[in-house]
Amino acid sequence: MNPSCIVHADDFGLSPEVNQGVLEGLISGVITDTSILVDAPWAEEAARLLMGFGSTHAGIHLNLDELFGWSSPGRERISRDELMSCFGRGEFLEACRSEARRQIEQFLSLELSPSHLDTHHHVHGFGAIFFLLLDLMKDYHIEAMRFSRQGYRLLTRDAIPYDRLLYELMEASLREHGIVFCDTVLEGVDALARIGPGTTELIVHPAKGGDVWRERELDILLSPTFAELLRERQVHLTNYRELTLSAGTR
């Protein structure tokens, strides 16, 4: 069976340049899914562009950075040890739950349906945040989530701590609740060559201007070389909505 791949653009709504890059990728057909950063200044425009493109579904790109004390590029106001201790405090987790719920409600106000959930800087890789969000997904009937069995590396800060037993429990919980996820998660347009059997989410961050690295990703995505590699690998392009439908959860 040919490999299936979601080419997923994060950060939709971050800037006009990001919005234009994501839209160009969607129109070309090489980007097959995206998630909206609902508190970003151009999120409403992103929703309008998506609906103009003919789609009524998108992912929710939850951002808990402020509560974590994180800011770009790679700044952390508190140590990682201090952050880990926060996960044992009820008031901190309740603040994260309330903020996540607010952002989900804000997404719904954009008149889109949530196809899946993921997080800015993959913070649901922390077990406490993962299970908190899993509860909210049940409340809002969100039926798919980005989940990496191998954990999450971050470009500008330390990797999220990985514990095999915890991640096995996370996976079992997703299966128990009928939440759809990909077999593999890869990040960066150059990772296309590493796509293997099953379903893969390839995370990209395209933009039409602005950050040089985002421009480069868009250029590669739209290049004949990228399209040829997809053909050579016989990759079937899909999205979270299609995966959910094929899983029979609706």
URUR-V814774 format. One record per pair of residues at least 4 apart in sequence whose C-alpha atoms are under 8 Angstrom apart, sorted by the first residue. I is the first residue (numbers start at 1). GAP is how many residues later the second one is. Records with the same first field share a line. If there is no record, write none. Layout:
I: GAP ; GAP
This chain:
1: 196
2: 195 ; 196 ; 232 ; 233 ; 234
3: 192 ; 193 ; 194 ; 195 ; 196 ; 197 ; 230 ; 231 ; 232 ; 233
4: 193 ; 194 ; 195 ; 196 ; 231 ; 232 ; 233 ; 234
5: 190 ; 194 ; 195 ; 196 ; 197 ; 230 ; 231 ; 232 ; 233 ; 234
6: 25 ; 26 ; 27 ; 193 ; 194 ; 195 ; 196 ; 231 ; 232 ; 233 ; 234
7: 23 ; 24 ; 25 ; 26 ; 194 ; 195 ; 196 ; 197 ; 230 ; 231 ; 232
8: 23 ; 24 ; 25 ; 26 ; 27 ; 193 ; 194 ; 195 ; 196
9: 13 ; 22 ; 24 ; 25 ; 26 ; 194 ; 195 ; 196 ; 197
10: 24 ; 25 ; 26 ; 27 ; 51 ; 193 ; 194 ; 195
11: 7 ; 23 ; 24 ; 25 ; 26 ; 50 ; 109 ; 194
12: 6 ; 7 ; 10 ; 22 ; 23 ; 24 ; 25 ; 31 ; 34
13: 5 ; 6 ; 23 ; 24 ; 25 ; 27 ; 28 ; 29 ; 30 ; 31 ; 32 ; 33 ; 34
14: 4 ; 5 ; 23 ; 26 ; 27 ; 28 ; 29
15: 4 ; 25 ; 26 ; 27
16: 4 ; 26
17: 4 ; 190 ; 191 ; 192 ; 193
18: 4 ; 187 ; 188 ; 189 ; 190 ; 191
19: 4 ; 23 ; 26 ; 27 ; 188 ; 189
20: 4 ; 187 ; 188
21: 4 ; 185 ; 186 ; 187 ; 197
22: 4 ; 9 ; 12 ; 184 ; 185
23: 4 ; 26 ; 27 ; 30
24: 4
25: 4 ; 5 ; 6 ; 193 ; 196 ; 197
26: 4 ; 5 ; 6 ; 7
27: 26
28: 194
30: 191 ; 192 ; 197 ; 207
31: 190
32: 205 ; 206 ; 207
33: 25 ; 26 ; 206 ; 207
34: 24 ; 25
35: 23 ; 24 ; 25 ; 26 ; 82 ; 83
36: 7 ; 10 ; 11 ; 22 ; 23 ; 24 ; 25 ; 71
37: 6 ; 23 ; 24 ; 25 ; 26
38: 5 ; 6 ; 22 ; 23 ; 24 ; 65 ; 68 ; 69
39: 4 ; 24 ; 64
42: 4
43: 4
44: 4 ; 66
45: 4
46: 4
47: 4 ; 63 ; 65
48: 4
49: 4
50: 4 ; 5 ; 6
51: 4 ; 5
56: 55 ; 56 ; 57
57: 55 ; 56 ; 57 ; 58 ; 184
58: 54 ; 55 ; 56 ; 57 ; 58
59: 55 ; 56 ; 57 ; 58 ; 59
60: 44 ; 47 ; 54 ; 55 ; 56 ; 57 ; 58 ; 59
61: 56 ; 57 ; 58 ; 59
62: 38 ; 41 ; 42 ; 55 ; 56 ; 57 ; 58
63: 37 ; 56 ; 57 ; 58
64: 4 ; 32 ; 35 ; 36 ; 55 ; 56 ; 59
65: 4 ; 5 ; 6 ; 55
66: 4 ; 5
67: 28 ; 29
68: 8 ; 15
69: 7 ; 8 ; 9
70: 4 ; 5 ; 6 ; 7
71: 4 ; 5
73: 83
74: 82 ; 83
75: 82
76: 4
78: 4 ; 5
79: 4
80: 4
81: 4
82: 4
83: 4
84: 4
85: 4
86: 6 ; 7
87: 5 ; 6 ; 41
88: 5
89: 4
90: 4
91: 4
92: 4
93: 4 ; 35 ; 36 ; 39
94: 4
95: 4
96: 4 ; 33
97: 4 ; 35 ; 36
98: 4
99: 4
100: 4 ; 33
101: 4 ; 35
102: 4
103: 4
104: 4
105: 4
106: 4
107: 4 ; 5 ; 7
108: 4 ; 5 ; 6
114: 28
115: 27 ; 28 ; 29 ; 125 ; 126
116: 26 ; 27 ; 28 ; 29 ; 30 ; 124 ; 125
117: 25 ; 27 ; 28 ; 29
118: 4 ; 6 ; 27 ; 28
119: 4 ; 5
121: 33
122: 30
123: 6 ; 37
124: 4 ; 5 ; 6 ; 9
125: 4 ; 5 ; 26 ; 27 ; 35
126: 4 ; 34 ; 35
127: 4 ; 39 ; 43
128: 4
129: 4
130: 4 ; 40
131: 4 ; 39
132: 4
133: 4
134: 4 ; 40
135: 4
136: 4
137: 4 ; 5 ; 6
138: 4 ; 5
143: 35 ; 36 ; 37 ; 101 ; 106
144: 35 ; 36 ; 37 ; 96 ; 100
145: 34 ; 35 ; 36
146: 35 ; 36 ; 39 ; 55
147: 34 ; 35 ; 38
148: 4 ; 34 ; 35 ; 36 ; 37
149: 18 ; 19 ; 22 ; 34 ; 35
150: 12
151: 9 ; 10 ; 11 ; 16
152: 7 ; 8 ; 10
153: 5 ; 6 ; 7
154: 4 ; 5 ; 6
162: 4 ; 5
163: 4
164: 4
165: 4
166: 4
167: 4
168: 4
169: 4
170: 4
171: 4
172: 4
173: 4
174: 4 ; 5 ; 6
175: 4 ; 5
178: 71
180: 63 ; 64 ; 67
182: 16 ; 17 ; 18 ; 19
183: 15 ; 16 ; 17
184: 14 ; 15 ; 16 ; 17
185: 15 ; 16 ; 17 ; 18
186: 5 ; 14 ; 15 ; 16 ; 17
187: 4 ; 15 ; 16 ; 17
188: 4 ; 14 ; 15 ; 16 ; 17 ; 29
189: 13 ; 14 ; 15 ; 28 ; 31 ; 32
191: 4 ; 11
192: 10
193: 36
195: 5
196: 4
204: 13
205: 9 ; 12 ; 13
206: 8 ; 9 ; 10 ; 11 ; 12
207: 4 ; 7 ; 8 ; 10 ; 11
208: 6 ; 7 ; 10
209: 5 ; 6
210: 4 ; 5
211: 4
212: 4
213: 4
214: 4
215: 4
216: 4
217: 4
218: 4
219: 4
220: 5 ; 6
221: 5 ; 6
222: 4 ; 5
223: 4
224: 4
225: 4
226: 4
227: 4
228: 4
229: 4
230: 4 ; 5
231: 4
238: 4 ; 5
239: 4
240: 4
241: 4
242: 4
243: 4
244: 4 ; 5 ; 6
245: 4 ; 5
